[in-house]
Amino acid sequence: MYQGIDGKYRSAGTFASRRAALRAAQREEQLVLDGRWRDRRLGEMPFADFVENVWWPSKHLELSTKAGYRSNLDTHFLPFFGSKPMARIRPSLIQEWVTKATAEGLAPRSVRKYTRCCTRSSNVPCGTR
């Protein structure tokens, strides 16, 4: 067991020996101390859930900007990425979205604009950072 960034104790996994378990817990604790620890459960979370419960509530934007982001999410991102687990959203999947959006008539300039709204924060919903 190790203490996560949120103060909760978490399991580092199941190991054949106590020594291996302690080493794994120490590695996780070091990641926490270094600021490099990531909650693996977020990777299992569907994109739509992450957007609605983690990313969207953290946005402190002008009302008109927020309305634009919401429109982009609802029109372009949620239909394509919505049910996909966050850990599966890789550059190849994003390129697949770009190819599909362009084939459906979305201008390259609009593709850049819409993906930019996702990449301007530390909690990137579309995994492009």
N, CA, C and O atoms as a GROMACS GRO file, in nm:
protein
  516
    1MET      N    1   0.085  -0.118   0.000
    1MET     CA    2   0.000   0.000   0.000
    1MET      C    3   0.089   0.125   0.000
    1MET      O    4   0.200   0.124   0.055
    2TYR      N    5   0.039   0.231  -0.063
    2TYR     CA    6   0.108   0.358  -0.065
    2TYR      C    7   0.004   0.468  -0.056
    2TYR      O    8  -0.113   0.446  -0.086
    3GLN      N    9   0.047   0.585  -0.014
    3GLN     CA   10  -0.044   0.698   0.000
    3GLN      C   11  -0.040   0.781  -0.127
    3GLN      O   12   0.066   0.828  -0.168
    4GLY      N   13  -0.156   0.797  -0.190
    4GLY     CA   14  -0.167   0.874  -0.314
    4GLY      C   15  -0.167   1.023  -0.288
    4GLY      O   16  -0.164   1.068  -0.174
    5ILE      N   17  -0.170   1.097  -0.395
    5ILE     CA   18  -0.165   1.243  -0.389
    5ILE      C   19  -0.286   1.300  -0.314
    5ILE      O   20  -0.278   1.408  -0.256
    6ASP      N   21  -0.396   1.226  -0.316
    6ASP     CA   22  -0.518   1.270  -0.249
    6ASP      C   23  -0.523   1.227  -0.102
    6ASP      O   24  -0.622   1.252  -0.034
    7GLY      N   25  -0.415   1.163  -0.055
    7GLY     CA   26  -0.410   1.119   0.085
    7GLY      C   27  -0.469   0.982   0.109
    7GLY      O   28  -0.456   0.928   0.219
    8LYS      N   29  -0.533   0.924   0.010
    8LYS     CA   30  -0.592   0.791   0.024
    8LYS      C   31  -0.485   0.685   0.003
    8LYS      O   32  -0.391   0.703  -0.074
    9TYR      N   33  -0.502   0.574   0.074
    9TYR     CA   34  -0.410   0.462   0.057
    9TYR      C   35  -0.459   0.375  -0.057
    9TYR      O   36  -0.578   0.345  -0.068
   10ARG      N   37  -0.364   0.335  -0.142
   10ARG     CA   38  -0.396   0.257  -0.260
   10ARG      C   39  -0.305   0.135  -0.266
   10ARG      O   40  -0.196   0.134  -0.208
   11SER      N   41  -0.351   0.035  -0.336
   11SER     CA   42  -0.272  -0.085  -0.356
   11SER      C   43  -0.180  -0.066  -0.476
   11SER      O   44  -0.221  -0.011  -0.579
   12ALA      N   45  -0.057  -0.110  -0.464
   12ALA     CA   46   0.038  -0.105  -0.575
   12ALA      C   47   0.026  -0.231  -0.660
   12ALA      O   48   0.096  -0.246  -0.760
   13GLY      N   49  -0.062  -0.322  -0.620
   13GLY     CA   50  -0.082  -0.446  -0.695
   13GLY      C   51  -0.065  -0.568  -0.606
   13GLY      O   52  -0.051  -0.557  -0.484
   14THR      N   53  -0.065  -0.685  -0.668
   14THR     CA   54  -0.047  -0.811  -0.598
   14THR      C   55   0.088  -0.868  -0.638
   14THR      O   56   0.123  -0.872  -0.756
   15PHE      N   57   0.165  -0.912  -0.539
   15PHE     CA   58   0.301  -0.958  -0.564
   15PHE      C   59   0.328  -1.090  -0.494
   15PHE      O   60   0.261  -1.124  -0.396
   16ALA      N   61   0.425  -1.163  -0.543
   16ALA     CA   62   0.459  -1.295  -0.490
   16ALA      C   63   0.527  -1.287  -0.354
   16ALA      O   64   0.520  -1.382  -0.276
   17SER      N   65   0.592  -1.174  -0.326
   17SER     CA   66   0.662  -1.162  -0.198
   17SER      C   67   0.636  -1.026  -0.136
   17SER      O   68   0.599  -0.930  -0.203
   18ARG      N   69   0.656  -1.021  -0.007
   18ARG     CA   70   0.640  -0.895   0.066
   18ARG      C   71   0.742  -0.793   0.016
   18ARG      O   72   0.711  -0.674   0.002
   19ARG      N   73   0.862  -0.839  -0.011
   19ARG     CA   74   0.968  -0.752  -0.059
   19ARG      C   75   0.931  -0.686  -0.192
   19ARG      O   76   0.952  -0.566  -0.209
   20ALA      N   77   0.877  -0.764  -0.285
   20ALA     CA   78   0.835  -0.710  -0.414
   20ALA      C   79   0.722  -0.609  -0.397
   20ALA      O   80   0.718  -0.507  -0.466
   21ALA      N   81   0.630  -0.638  -0.305
   21ALA     CA   82   0.519  -0.547  -0.278
   21ALA      C   83   0.569  -0.414  -0.221
   21ALA      O   84   0.522  -0.308  -0.260
   22LEU      N   85   0.664  -0.422  -0.129
   22LEU     CA   86   0.720  -0.300  -0.071
   22LEU      C   87   0.793  -0.216  -0.175
   22LEU      O   88   0.782  -0.094  -0.176
   23ARG      N   89   0.866  -0.282  -0.264
   23ARG     CA   90   0.936  -0.208  -0.370
   23ARG      C   91   0.836  -0.137  -0.462
   23ARG      O   92   0.857  -0.022  -0.499
   24ALA      N   93   0.729  -0.206  -0.497
   24ALA     CA   94   0.627  -0.145  -0.583
   24ALA      C   95   0.563  -0.026  -0.514
   24ALA      O   96   0.542   0.078  -0.577
   25ALA      N   97   0.532  -0.040  -0.387
   25ALA     CA   98   0.472   0.070  -0.312
   25ALA      C   99   0.569   0.188  -0.304
   25ALA      O  100   0.527   0.304  -0.315
   26GLN      N  101   0.698   0.160  -0.284
   26GLN     CA  102   0.797   0.266  -0.278
   26GLN      C  103   0.809   0.339  -0.412
   26GLN      O  104   0.826   0.461  -0.416
   27ARG      N  105   0.801   0.263  -0.523
   27ARG     CA  106   0.806   0.327  -0.656
   27ARG      C  107   0.688   0.421  -0.674
   27ARG      O  108   0.703   0.532  -0.724
   28GLU      N  109   0.569   0.376  -0.634
   28GLU     CA  110   0.449   0.459  -0.646
   28GLU      C  111   0.460   0.583  -0.558
   28GLU      O  112   0.425   0.693  -0.600
   29GLU      N  113   0.508   0.564  -0.436
   29GLU     CA  114   0.524   0.678  -0.346
   29GLU      C  115   0.622   0.780  -0.403
   29GLU      O  116   0.601   0.901  -0.390
   30GLN      N  117   0.728   0.732  -0.466
   30GLN     CA  118   0.826   0.823  -0.526
   30GLN      C  119   0.762   0.902  -0.640
   30GLN      O  120   0.790   1.021  -0.657
   31LEU      N  121   0.677   0.837  -0.719
   31LEU     CA  122   0.606   0.908  -0.825
   31LEU      C  123   0.518   1.018  -0.767
   31LEU      O  124   0.511   1.128  -0.823
   32VAL      N  125   0.453   0.989  -0.655
   32VAL     CA  126   0.370   1.090  -0.588
   32VAL      C  127   0.457   1.207  -0.544
   32VAL      O  128   0.422   1.323  -0.568
   33LEU      N  129   0.569   1.177  -0.480
   33LEU     CA  130   0.658   1.283  -0.431
   33LEU      C  131   0.716   1.366  -0.545
   33LEU      O  132   0.736   1.487  -0.530
   34ASP      N  133   0.744   1.302  -0.658
   34ASP     CA  134   0.801   1.371  -0.773
   34ASP      C  135   0.697   1.447  -0.855
   34ASP      O  136   0.732   1.523  -0.946
   35GLY      N  137   0.569   1.428  -0.822
   35GLY     CA  138   0.463   1.492  -0.899
   35GLY      C  139   0.436   1.425  -1.032
   35GLY      O  140   0.377   1.485  -1.121
   36ARG      N  141   0.480   1.300  -1.047
   36ARG     CA  142   0.462   1.227  -1.174
   36ARG      C  143   0.356   1.117  -1.164
   36ARG      O  144   0.332   1.046  -1.262
   37TRP      N  145   0.294   1.102  -1.048
   37TRP     CA  146   0.196   0.996  -1.029
   37TRP      C  147   0.069   1.028  -1.106
   37TRP      O  148   0.024   1.142  -1.107
   38ARG      N  149   0.010   0.928  -1.170
   38ARG     CA  150  -0.116   0.943  -1.243
   38ARG      C  151  -0.215   0.838  -1.193
   38ARG      O  152  -0.178   0.724  -1.168
   39ASP      N  153  -0.338   0.879  -1.179
   39ASP     CA  154  -0.443   0.787  -1.137
   39ASP      C  155  -0.482   0.700  -1.257
   39ASP      O  156  -0.542   0.749  -1.352
   40ARG      N  157  -0.447   0.574  -1.252
   40ARG     CA  158  -0.474   0.483  -1.364
   40ARG      C  159  -0.623   0.466  -1.391
   40ARG      O  160  -0.664   0.434  -1.503
   41ARG      N  161  -0.703   0.487  -1.289
   41ARG     CA  162  -0.848   0.474  -1.309
   41ARG      C  163  -0.902   0.578  -1.405
   41ARG      O  164  -1.002   0.554  -1.473
   42LEU      N  165  -0.836   0.695  -1.414
   42LEU     CA  166  -0.880   0.796  -1.510
   42LEU      C  167  -0.864   0.746  -1.652
   42LEU      O  168  -0.940   0.787  -1.741
   43GLY      N  169  -0.768   0.659  -1.675
   43GLY     CA  170  -0.749   0.602  -1.807
   43GLY      C  171  -0.863   0.511  -1.850
   43GLY      O  172  -0.889   0.496  -1.969
   44GLU      N  173  -0.930   0.452  -1.754
   44GLU     CA  174  -1.043   0.364  -1.783
   44GLU      C  175  -1.172   0.443  -1.803
   44GLU      O  176  -1.269   0.392  -1.860
   45MET      N  177  -1.174   0.566  -1.757
   45MET     CA  178  -1.294   0.650  -1.764
   45MET      C  179  -1.323   0.687  -1.909
   45MET      O  180  -1.233   0.728  -1.982
   46PRO      N  181  -1.449   0.672  -1.952
   46PRO     CA  182  -1.484   0.715  -2.087
   46PRO      C  183  -1.462   0.866  -2.103
   46PRO      O  184  -1.478   0.944  -2.009
   47PHE      N  185  -1.426   0.904  -2.224
   47PHE     CA  186  -1.400   1.044  -2.256
   47PHE      C  187  -1.515   1.134  -2.210
   47PHE      O  188  -1.492   1.238  -2.148
   48ALA      N  189  -1.639   1.095  -2.240
   48ALA     CA  190  -1.755   1.179  -2.205
   48ALA      C  191  -1.763   1.200  -2.054
   48ALA      O  192  -1.791   1.311  -2.009
   49ASP      N  193  -1.739   1.095  -1.975
   49ASP     CA  194  -1.743   1.110  -1.829
   49ASP      C  195  -1.631   1.201  -1.780
   49ASP      O  196  -1.652   1.284  -1.692
   50PHE      N  197  -1.511   1.186  -1.840
   50PHE     CA  198  -1.399   1.271  -1.801
   50PHE      C  199  -1.431   1.417  -1.831
   50PHE      O  200  -1.410   1.505  -1.747
   51VAL      N  201  -1.482   1.442  -1.951
   51VAL     CA  202  -1.515   1.580  -1.990
   51VAL      C  203  -1.616   1.639  -1.893
   51VAL      O  204  -1.596   1.750  -1.842
   52GLU      N  205  -1.724   1.567  -1.867
   52GLU     CA  206  -1.832   1.622  -1.784
   52GLU      C  207  -1.797   1.633  -1.636
   52GLU      O  208  -1.842   1.727  -1.570
   53ASN      N  209  -1.716   1.540  -1.584
   53ASN     CA  210  -1.692   1.536  -1.440
   53ASN      C  211  -1.557   1.589  -1.395
   53ASN      O  212  -1.540   1.624  -1.278
   54VAL      N  213  -1.460   1.597  -1.486
   54VAL     CA  214  -1.327   1.642  -1.448
   54VAL      C  215  -1.288   1.769  -1.524
   54VAL      O  216  -1.258   1.873  -1.464
   55TRP      N  217  -1.289   1.759  -1.656
   55TRP     CA  218  -1.238   1.869  -1.738
   55TRP      C  219  -1.332   1.989  -1.739
   55TRP      O  220  -1.289   2.101  -1.709
   56TRP      N  221  -1.457   1.969  -1.772
   56TRP     CA  222  -1.552   2.080  -1.786
   56TRP      C  223  -1.568   2.161  -1.659
   56TRP      O  224  -1.566   2.284  -1.665
   57PRO      N  225  -1.585   2.097  -1.541
   57PRO     CA  226  -1.601   2.178  -1.419
   57PRO      C  227  -1.478   2.264  -1.386
   57PRO      O  228  -1.489   2.361  -1.312
   58SER      N  229  -1.363   2.227  -1.440
   58SER     CA  230  -1.241   2.304  -1.409
   58SER      C  231  -1.224   2.426  -1.498
   58SER      O  232  -1.132   2.505  -1.476
   59LYS      N  233  -1.310   2.445  -1.596
   59LYS     CA  234  -1.298   2.558  -1.690
   59LYS      C  235  -1.355   2.684  -1.629
   59LYS      O  236  -1.472   2.689  -1.591
   60HIS      N  237  -1.272   2.785  -1.620
   60HIS     CA  238  -1.314   2.917  -1.571
   60HIS      C  239  -1.293   3.014  -1.687
   60HIS      O  240  -1.188   3.078  -1.699
   61LEU      N  241  -1.395   3.023  -1.771
   61LEU     CA  242  -1.385   3.098  -1.895
   61LEU      C  243  -1.496   3.202  -1.905
   61LEU      O  244  -1.595   3.197  -1.833
   62GLU      N  245  -1.476   3.295  -1.997
   62GLU     CA  246  -1.583   3.388  -2.030
   62GLU      C  247  -1.703   3.308  -2.079
   62GLU      O  248  -1.686   3.200  -2.137
   63LEU      N  249  -1.822   3.359  -2.056
   63LEU     CA  250  -1.943   3.287  -2.092
   63LEU      C  251  -1.948   3.252  -2.240
   63LEU      O  252  -1.986   3.140  -2.276
   64SER      N  253  -1.909   3.345  -2.327
   64SER     CA  254  -1.914   3.318  -2.470
   64SER      C  255  -1.811   3.212  -2.511
   64SER      O  256  -1.839   3.129  -2.598
   65THR      N  257  -1.693   3.215  -2.449
   65THR     CA  258  -1.591   3.114  -2.478
   65THR      C  259  -1.639   2.977  -2.432
   65THR      O  260  -1.622   2.878  -2.503
   66LYS      N  261  -1.698   2.972  -2.314
   66LYS     CA  262  -1.750   2.846  -2.262
   66LYS      C  263  -1.860   2.791  -2.352
   66LYS      O  264  -1.867   2.670  -2.374
   67ALA      N  265  -1.944   2.878  -2.403
   67ALA     CA  266  -2.050   2.834  -2.494
   67ALA      C  267  -1.990   2.776  -2.622
   67ALA      O  268  -2.039   2.676  -2.675
   68GLY      N  269  -1.884   2.838  -2.672
   68GLY     CA  270  -1.817   2.787  -2.790
   68GLY      C  271  -1.754   2.651  -2.766
   68GLY      O  272  -1.766   2.561  -2.849
   69TYR      N  273  -1.688   2.636  -2.652
   69TYR     CA  274  -1.628   2.507  -2.617
   69TYR      C  275  -1.735   2.399  -2.608
   69TYR      O  276  -1.718   2.288  -2.658
   70ARG      N  277  -1.847   2.435  -2.543
   70ARG     CA  278  -1.956   2.337  -2.527
   70ARG      C  279  -2.008   2.293  -2.663
   70ARG      O  280  -2.032   2.174  -2.686
   71SER      N  281  -2.024   2.388  -2.752
   71SER     CA  282  -2.071   2.356  -2.887
   71SER      C  283  -1.973   2.264  -2.959
   71SER      O  284  -2.013   2.167  -3.023
   72ASN      N  285  -1.843   2.295  -2.949
   72ASN     CA  286  -1.741   2.211  -3.012
   72ASN      C  287  -1.743   2.070  -2.955
   72ASN      O  288  -1.734   1.972  -3.029
   73LEU      N  289  -1.754   2.060  -2.824
   73LEU     CA  290  -1.759   1.928  -2.761
   73LEU      C  291  -1.879   1.849  -2.810
   73LEU      O  292  -1.866   1.734  -2.852
   74ASP      N  293  -1.996   1.911  -2.804
   74ASP     CA  294  -2.120   1.841  -2.839
   74ASP      C  295  -2.127   1.804  -2.987
   74ASP      O  296  -2.181   1.699  -3.023
   75THR      N  297  -2.073   1.890  -3.073
   75THR     CA  298  -2.082   1.868  -3.217
   75THR      C  299  -1.970   1.779  -3.270
   75THR      O  300  -1.994   1.693  -3.354
   76HIS      N  301  -1.848   1.801  -3.223
   76HIS     CA  302  -1.733   1.737  -3.285
   76HIS      C  303  -1.664   1.629  -3.202
   76HIS      O  304  -1.624   1.527  -3.257
   77PHE      N  305  -1.650   1.650  -3.072
   77PHE     CA  306  -1.569   1.558  -2.992
   77PHE      C  307  -1.649   1.446  -2.927
   77PHE      O  308  -1.611   1.329  -2.938
   78LEU      N  309  -1.757   1.478  -2.859
   78LEU     CA  310  -1.832   1.375  -2.787
   78LEU      C  311  -1.889   1.266  -2.878
   78LEU      O  312  -1.886   1.149  -2.841
   79PRO      N  313  -1.941   1.300  -2.997
   79PRO     CA  314  -1.991   1.192  -3.082
   79PRO      C  315  -1.882   1.092  -3.123
   79PRO      O  316  -1.910   0.973  -3.137
   80PHE      N  317  -1.760   1.138  -3.141
   80PHE     CA  318  -1.652   1.050  -3.187
   80PHE      C  319  -1.579   0.983  -3.070
   80PHE      O  320  -1.558   0.862  -3.072
   81PHE      N  321  -1.542   1.062  -2.969
   81PHE     CA  322  -1.460   1.010  -2.860
   81PHE      C  323  -1.540   0.967  -2.737
   81PHE      O  324  -1.486   0.899  -2.650
   82GLY      N  325  -1.667   1.006  -2.728
   82GLY     CA  326  -1.746   0.993  -2.607
   82GLY      C  327  -1.736   0.864  -2.530
   82GLY      O  328  -1.717   0.868  -2.408
   83SER      N  329  -1.749   0.750  -2.594
   83SER     CA  330  -1.750   0.622  -2.522
   83SER      C  331  -1.611   0.560  -2.509
   83SER      O  332  -1.596   0.456  -2.445
   84LYS      N  333  -1.510   0.621  -2.567
   84LYS     CA  334  -1.376   0.564  -2.564
   84LYS      C  335  -1.306   0.592  -2.431
   84LYS      O  336  -1.315   0.703  -2.380
   85PRO      N  337  -1.238   0.491  -2.375
   85PRO     CA  338  -1.163   0.514  -2.251
   85PRO      C  339  -1.051   0.616  -2.276
   85PRO      O  340  -0.989   0.616  -2.382
   86MET      N  341  -1.025   0.700  -2.180
   86MET     CA  342  -0.923   0.803  -2.194
   86MET      C  343  -0.787   0.746  -2.234
   86MET      O  344  -0.717   0.806  -2.315
   87ALA      N  345  -0.749   0.632  -2.178
   87ALA     CA  346  -0.618   0.573  -2.208
   87ALA      C  347  -0.606   0.529  -2.353
   87ALA      O  348  -0.495   0.511  -2.403
   88ARG      N  349  -0.719   0.512  -2.422
   88ARG     CA  350  -0.716   0.468  -2.562
   88ARG      C  351  -0.708   0.586  -2.660
   88ARG      O  352  -0.693   0.566  -2.780
   89ILE      N  353  -0.719   0.707  -2.608
   89ILE     CA  354  -0.714   0.823  -2.695
   89ILE      C  355  -0.568   0.862  -2.714
   89ILE      O  356  -0.507   0.930  -2.632
   90ARG      N  357  -0.516   0.817  -2.824
   90ARG     CA  358  -0.376   0.835  -2.861
   90ARG      C  359  -0.369   0.919  -2.988
   90ARG      O  360  -0.472   0.943  -3.051
   91PRO      N  361  -0.250   0.964  -3.025
   91PRO     CA  362  -0.237   1.044  -3.147
   91PRO      C  363  -0.297   0.977  -3.271
   91PRO      O  364  -0.353   1.045  -3.356
   92SER      N  365  -0.288   0.845  -3.281
   92SER     CA  366  -0.344   0.777  -3.398
   92SER      C  367  -0.496   0.790  -3.402
   92SER      O  368  -0.554   0.804  -3.510
   93LEU      N  369  -0.561   0.785  -3.286
   93LEU     CA  370  -0.707   0.801  -3.282
   93LEU      C  371  -0.745   0.945  -3.312
   93LEU      O  372  -0.845   0.970  -3.379
   94ILE      N  373  -0.668   1.038  -3.264
   94ILE     CA  374  -0.695   1.179  -3.292
   94ILE      C  375  -0.679   1.205  -3.442
   94ILE      O  376  -0.758   1.278  -3.502
   95GLN      N  377  -0.576   1.145  -3.502
   95GLN     CA  378  -0.558   1.159  -3.647
   95GLN      C  379  -0.676   1.098  -3.722
   95GLN      O  380  -0.718   1.150  -3.825
   96GLU      N  381  -0.730   0.988  -3.669
   96GLU     CA  382  -0.849   0.927  -3.730
   96GLU      C  383  -0.966   1.026  -3.726
   96GLU      O  384  -1.041   1.038  -3.823
   97TRP      N  385  -0.982   1.096  -3.613
   97TRP     CA  386  -1.088   1.197  -3.603
   97TRP      C  387  -1.064   1.310  -3.704
   97TRP      O  388  -1.156   1.353  -3.772
   98VAL      N  389  -0.939   1.357  -3.713
   98VAL     CA  390  -0.906   1.464  -3.806
   98VAL      C  391  -0.939   1.422  -3.949
   98VAL      O  392  -1.000   1.499  -4.024
   99THR      N  393  -0.900   1.301  -3.986
   99THR     CA  394  -0.927   1.250  -4.120
   99THR      C  395  -1.077   1.243  -4.146
   99THR      O  396  -1.124   1.284  -4.252
  100LYS      N  397  -1.152   1.191  -4.049
  100LYS     CA  398  -1.297   1.179  -4.064
  100LYS      C  399  -1.363   1.316  -4.073
  100LYS      O  400  -1.448   1.340  -4.159
  101ALA      N  401  -1.324   1.408  -3.984
  101ALA     CA  402  -1.384   1.542  -3.984
  101ALA      C  403  -1.356   1.615  -4.114
  101ALA      O  404  -1.444   1.682  -4.168
  102THR      N  405  -1.234   1.602  -4.164
  102THR     CA  406  -1.196   1.667  -4.290
  102THR      C  407  -1.275   1.607  -4.406
  102THR      O  408  -1.322   1.679  -4.494
  103ALA      N  409  -1.289   1.473  -4.407
  103ALA     CA  410  -1.364   1.405  -4.512
  103ALA      C  411  -1.511   1.446  -4.511
  103ALA      O  412  -1.577   1.446  -4.615
  104GLU      N  413  -1.562   1.481  -4.393
  104GLU     CA  414  -1.702   1.523  -4.380
  104GLU      C  415  -1.719   1.672  -4.409
  104GLU      O  416  -1.829   1.726  -4.394
  105GLY      N  417  -1.611   1.740  -4.449
  105GLY     CA  418  -1.622   1.879  -4.491
  105GLY      C  419  -1.575   1.983  -4.392
  105GLY      O  420  -1.585   2.102  -4.420
  106LEU      N  421  -1.523   1.941  -4.277
  106LEU     CA  422  -1.472   2.038  -4.180
  106LEU      C  423  -1.338   2.091  -4.231
  106LEU      O  424  -1.248   2.014  -4.262
  107ALA      N  425  -1.327   2.222  -4.240
  107ALA     CA  426  -1.206   2.285  -4.294
  107ALA      C  427  -1.087   2.261  -4.201
  107ALA      O  428  -1.103   2.256  -4.079
  108PRO      N  429  -0.967   2.245  -4.259
  108PRO     CA  430  -0.848   2.226  -4.176
  108PRO      C  431  -0.831   2.335  -4.069
  108PRO      O  432  -0.788   2.307  -3.957
  109ARG      N  433  -0.865   2.458  -4.105
  109ARG     CA  434  -0.857   2.567  -4.007
  109ARG      C  435  -0.950   2.541  -3.888
  109ARG      O  436  -0.912   2.566  -3.774
  110SER      N  437  -1.070   2.490  -3.916
  110SER     CA  438  -1.164   2.458  -3.808
  110SER      C  439  -1.114   2.342  -3.724
  110SER      O  440  -1.130   2.342  -3.602
  111VAL      N  441  -1.055   2.243  -3.788
  111VAL     CA  442  -0.998   2.129  -3.714
  111VAL      C  443  -0.895   2.181  -3.614
  111VAL      O  444  -0.897   2.142  -3.497
  112ARG      N  445  -0.804   2.268  -3.660
  112ARG     CA  446  -0.703   2.326  -3.569
  112ARG      C  447  -0.769   2.404  -3.456
  112ARG      O  448  -0.730   2.393  -3.340
  113LYS      N  449  -0.868   2.483  -3.491
  113LYS     CA  450  -0.937   2.566  -3.391
  113LYS      C  451  -1.004   2.479  -3.285
  113LYS      O  452  -0.991   2.506  -3.166
  114TYR      N  453  -1.074   2.375  -3.329
  114TYR     CA  454  -1.148   2.291  -3.234
  114TYR      C  455  -1.055   2.209  -3.146
  114TYR      O  456  -1.082   2.191  -3.028
  115THR      N  457  -0.946   2.161  -3.201
  115THR     CA  458  -0.854   2.084  -3.118
  115THR      C  459  -0.777   2.176  -3.023
  115THR      O  460  -0.736   2.134  -2.915
  116ARG      N  461  -0.757   2.300  -3.063
  116ARG     CA  462  -0.687   2.395  -2.976
  116ARG      C  463  -0.763   2.419  -2.846
  116ARG      O  464  -0.701   2.438  -2.742
  117CYS      N  465  -0.894   2.418  -2.850
  117CYS     CA  466  -0.970   2.441  -2.726
  117CYS      C  467  -0.942   2.332  -2.624
  117CYS      O  468  -0.952   2.355  -2.504
  118CYS      N  469  -0.907   2.215  -2.671
  118CYS     CA  470  -0.876   2.104  -2.580
  118CYS      C  471  -0.735   2.112  -2.526
  118CYS      O  472  -0.710   2.067  -2.414
  119THR      N  473  -0.644   2.167  -2.602
  119THR     CA  474  -0.504   2.162  -2.562
  119THR      C  475  -0.458   2.282  -2.482
  119THR      O  476  -0.340   2.293  -2.451
  120ARG      N  477  -0.548   2.372  -2.449
  120ARG     CA  478  -0.508   2.493  -2.376
  120ARG      C  479  -0.522   2.479  -2.225
  120ARG      O  480  -0.522   2.579  -2.154
  121SER      N  481  -0.533   2.358  -2.176
  121SER     CA  482  -0.541   2.339  -2.032
  121SER      C  483  -0.455   2.221  -1.992
  121SER      O  484  -0.412   2.143  -2.077
  122SER      N  485  -0.431   2.206  -1.863
  122SER     CA  486  -0.351   2.094  -1.817
  122SER      C  487  -0.431   1.965  -1.816
  122SER      O  488  -0.372   1.857  -1.818
  123ASN      N  489  -0.562   1.972  -1.815
  123ASN     CA  490  -0.646   1.853  -1.819
  123ASN      C  491  -0.705   1.841  -1.959
  123ASN      O  492  -0.815   1.888  -1.986
  124VAL      N  493  -0.633   1.777  -2.045
  124VAL     CA  494  -0.670   1.772  -2.186
  124VAL      C  495  -0.767   1.658  -2.212
  124VAL      O  496  -0.732   1.542  -2.190
  125PRO      N  497  -0.888   1.689  -2.256
  125PRO     CA  498  -0.983   1.581  -2.278
  125PRO      C  499  -0.957   1.499  -2.402
  125PRO      O  500  -0.991   1.380  -2.406
  126CYS      N  501  -0.898   1.557  -2.503
  126CYS     CA  502  -0.883   1.480  -2.625
  126CYS      C  503  -0.745   1.419  -2.638
  126CYS      O  504  -0.710   1.366  -2.744
  127GLY      N  505  -0.666   1.424  -2.533
  127GLY     CA  506  -0.539   1.354  -2.530
  127GLY      C  507  -0.433   1.403  -2.628
  127GLY      O  508  -0.346   1.326  -2.667
  128THR      N  509  -0.439   1.528  -2.668
  128THR     CA  510  -0.348   1.576  -2.771
  128THR      C  511  -0.223   1.640  -2.716
  128THR      O  512  -0.143   1.692  -2.793
  129ARG      N  513  -0.204   1.638  -2.590
  129ARG     CA  514  -0.086   1.704  -2.538
  129ARG      C  515   0.023   1.605  -2.510
  129ARG      O  516   0.131   1.642  -2.465
   0.00000   0.00000   0.00000
